[in-house]
Amino acid sequence: MGHAGMAATVVRYLRSVGPPGSGPGPGSAAYEPEPSVLPRPDLRAVGEDERAPVGPAEFRTVLGHFASGVTVVTAPPGGGDDGPAGFACQSFASLSLDPPLVVFMVGRTSTSWPRIARAGVFCVNVLGAGQGELCRRFAVSGADKFAGVPHSPAPATGSPLLDGVPAWIDCRIHAVHTGGDHLIVVGRVEALGAGADEGPLLFHRGRFGRLADDA
């Protein structure tokens, strides 16, 4: 299956099942298997006989100079015995005012993404300057990330809204596109809010930081 086909499969799945708890099930002709972890693609931007213009290590080093905020993207249980899903995410941005859309990027091999796709909804928890340890908790794989983490259901989707975050954006998945070894997930904003009056948690050159006036 091509890269565009993989993204199309995810979108068709989301459209077929609708919101959690509704839509066709395994016995329906419209049903498609839940999305699985997508394989890392074998992508090349140059010919086989050409030198690759940028190596992965150099790419990471240079792009690491771009400071970003840090979020935790969460989703409610999407069926079966799964609990809530969540992962730390730097690659998040606003996309559109009308309609209100946001976007995040997730690795194709992420184990959290299939569960978020199955739920069809997500909440972006924007982390504050003092929440570096919370980010580290959600950056690991295979552990119970929500153990001991206070949270409540976000108002529109029921996705986990983490206590004490400065801001949150509650969304339904609107579209999924391919982007090399990542997927580009567009969410339509259903609700949002700001809470704690705290500066942002920043990530720069592999380290957490904060604005100077928050120090």
C-alpha positions in Angstrom: 0.0 0.0 0.0 1.4 3.5 -0.9 1.9 6.2 1.7 -1.2 8.1 0.5 -3.2 4.9 0.7 -2.2 4.3 4.3 -3.5 7.7 5.3 -6.6 7.2 3.3 -7.2 3.9 5.1 -7.1 5.7 8.5 -9.5 8.4 7.3 -11.9 5.9 5.9 -11.8 4.0 9.1 -12.6 7.1 11.2 -15.5 8.1 8.9 -16.9 4.5 9.0 -17.0 4.2 12.8 -18.0 7.7 13.6 -17.8 8.9 17.2 -16.9 6.4 19.9 -19.8 4.2 20.7 -21.6 4.6 17.4 -21.3 3.6 13.8 -20.8 0.2 12.1 -19.1 -2.7 13.8 -17.1 -5.7 12.6 -20.2 -7.2 10.9 -20.9 -4.2 8.8 -19.9 -3.8 5.1 -18.6 -0.3 5.9 -16.3 -1.6 8.7 -12.5 -1.6 8.2 -10.0 -3.1 10.7 -8.7 -0.6 13.2 -5.5 1.2 12.2 -2.3 -0.6 13.2 1.1 0.9 13.9 2.3 1.9 10.4 5.7 0.8 9.2 8.6 3.2 8.8 8.6 3.9 5.1 11.6 3.5 2.8 11.6 7.0 1.5 14.3 8.7 -0.6 14.3 12.3 -1.9 17.3 11.5 -4.2 18.2 8.8 -6.7 19.9 5.6 -5.6 23.2 6.9 -7.2 23.1 10.3 -5.5 24.3 11.4 -2.1 21.6 12.2 0.4 21.6 15.9 0.9 21.1 15.8 4.7 21.9 13.1 7.2 19.5 12.3 10.1 22.0 13.5 12.8 22.7 16.8 11.1 19.0 17.3 10.5 18.2 16.8 14.2 21.1 19.1 15.3 20.2 22.0 13.1 16.4 21.7 13.6 17.0 21.5 17.4 17.8 25.2 17.3 14.1 25.9 16.7 12.6 26.2 20.2 9.1 24.8 20.5 6.4 24.4 23.1 5.5 21.0 24.5 2.2 19.3 24.7 0.7 16.0 25.8 -1.9 14.7 23.3 -4.5 12.4 25.0 -7.5 10.3 23.9 -10.1 8.4 25.8 -10.4 4.6 25.6 -11.4 3.7 22.1 -12.9 0.3 22.7 -11.8 -3.1 23.9 -9.7 -3.2 27.1 -7.6 -0.2 26.2 -7.3 2.5 28.7 -6.7 6.2 27.7 -3.9 7.0 25.4 -1.4 9.8 25.5 2.0 10.9 24.3 4.3 13.9 24.6 4.3 16.0 21.4 6.4 19.0 20.3 5.0 19.0 16.8 1.8 20.9 17.4 0.4 24.1 15.9 -2.7 26.1 15.1 -3.8 25.7 11.5 -7.0 27.6 10.8 -9.4 30.1 12.4 -12.4 29.3 10.2 -13.0 26.5 10.7 -11.0 26.2 13.9 -8.3 23.6 13.2 -5.1 22.5 14.8 -2.5 20.0 13.7 0.0 17.7 15.3 2.5 15.2 13.9 3.0 11.7 15.1 5.5 9.0 14.1 4.1 6.3 11.9 5.5 3.7 14.4 3.9 5.3 17.4 2.0 2.8 19.6 -0.3 5.6 20.9 -1.5 6.7 17.5 -3.6 3.7 16.7 -5.5 4.1 19.9 -6.1 7.8 19.3 -7.3 7.0 15.8 -9.6 4.4 17.1 -11.1 6.9 19.6 -11.5 9.5 16.8 -10.9 12.4 19.2 -8.1 13.9 21.2 -7.2 16.7 23.7 -4.0 18.7 23.4 -2.7 19.6 26.9 -0.3 22.5 26.6 2.4 22.1 29.3 3.6 24.8 31.6 7.1 25.7 32.7 7.0 23.5 35.8 5.7 20.4 34.1 8.9 18.9 32.6 8.5 15.7 34.7 4.9 15.3 33.4 6.3 15.5 29.8 8.9 12.8 30.6 6.2 10.5 31.9 4.3 10.7 28.6 7.5 10.4 26.5 8.1 6.8 27.6 6.6 3.8 25.9 4.9 0.8 27.4 4.3 2.2 30.9 1.0 3.2 32.5 1.4 6.9 31.7 -1.7 8.0 33.6 -0.9 6.2 36.9 -1.0 8.9 39.6 -1.7 11.7 37.1 -4.8 13.7 38.0 -7.1 14.3 35.1 -10.7 14.8 34.2 -12.8 14.4 31.0 -12.5 17.2 28.5 -16.0 18.6 27.9 -16.6 17.8 24.2 -14.8 14.5 23.7 -14.1 13.0 27.1 -10.3 12.9 26.4 -8.1 13.2 29.5 -7.6 16.8 30.5 -4.6 16.9 32.7 -4.8 18.9 35.9 -2.8 22.1 36.1 -2.1 22.7 32.4 -2.1 26.3 31.3 -4.3 25.6 28.2 -6.1 22.7 26.5 -7.7 22.2 23.1 -10.4 19.5 22.7 -10.7 18.1 19.2 -12.2 15.6 16.8 -10.0 14.1 14.1 -10.7 16.0 10.9 -8.1 14.6 8.5 -4.9 12.6 8.4 -2.1 13.1 5.8 1.2 11.4 5.2 4.4 13.3 5.9 7.4 11.0 5.4 8.0 9.0 8.5 5.2 10.9 10.3 1.5 11.4 10.0 0.0 14.8 9.9 -3.2 14.8 12.0 -5.7 17.7 11.7 -8.2 18.2 14.4 -11.4 20.3 14.4 -11.6 22.2 17.7 -14.8 21.5 19.7 -13.8 23.2 22.9 -10.8 24.9 24.5 -9.7 26.8 27.5 -6.9 28.4 29.5 -6.3 27.7 33.2 -3.1 28.2 35.2 -1.4 31.5 34.6 2.0 30.0 34.0 4.7 30.4 31.3 5.2 27.7 28.7 7.5 24.7 28.9 10.0 25.0 26.1 12.2 22.5 24.3 15.4 23.6 22.7 18.5 21.6 21.6 17.4 18.5 23.6 16.7 20.3 26.8 13.7 21.9 28.6 13.7 25.6 29.3 11.5 28.5 30.1 11.1 32.1 29.2 13.6 34.4 31.0 10.9 36.3 32.8 9.5 33.0 34.3 12.8 32.1 35.9 
